[in-house]
Amino acid sequence: SQPRSMTIAPDGGSLYVVNYDSDAMSKIRTSDMQQIQRVPTGHHPIGITYDKVDHRVWVACYSGSLYVFDDAAP
């Protein structure tokens, strides 16, 4: 609920979206725009970026907390 920010994997195969009201991040397969993964985050995630060197997704929350997730193939 209430998607705020998004980033895309370097290969273009996955889109990552933070869901502000749901306190979660969604991984979306770009070929058909289906959600393939959903992980909880801290309260009110607002920012997201993809680190292409380490293949990690960084999520910043409104409270000031930061979460780092390894990007794994579905």
N, C-alpha and C positions, 0 to 999 in steps of 0.2 A: 504494500500500500504506500502511496506517495513516493514514487521513484524520484530521486533527486539528481544524482550524478552518475556518469557511466564512463567506462574505459573499454578499450578493445585489445585483445591479444595481438601480438605482432603478426601472426599468420592470418588474422582476420576471421578465424573460425569461432571465436567466442567473444561475447559481449558481457561485461560485468556491470551490474547496476546495484546501487544502494537504495534500499527501501526505507525511507525515513520513519514512517509510522509503524512498520513491521519489525524494526530493529534487526534487519537481515540484509544479506547480500545475495543476489541471484546471478547465476551463471547461465547465459542464454546461448544456445547454439545458433549461429547466424544463418545457417543454411535453411532453417525452417522456423526460426525465432521461438523455439521451444525452450522452456526452462529445464535445464538438465541437472542443476544443483542449487541448493539453497542452504546457506549457513548463517547461524545467528551472529550478530555483532553486538556491540555495546548500544546504549540508548541513543537513538536518533543519529544514525550515520548520515554524514553530509558530503564527504569527499572520498574519492577513490582514484587510484592510479595503478598502472601495471608496470612492474619492474622487469624489463625484458632481459636483463642480464641474469638475474636469479630466478626468473619465472615465478614471481610472487605478486600477489595483489595486496595493496595497502589500503586500508579503510580508516578514515578519520571520523570520529563521532563528535557531536555538538558539545558533549561534556568535556572534551579535551583528550579522550582516550584514543589510542591508535592500535589497530589490529593488523596483523600480517598473516596472510594465508598462502600456502604453497599451491601453485596451480597444477593440478593433476588431471590427466585425461579422464573423461567420464567412464 
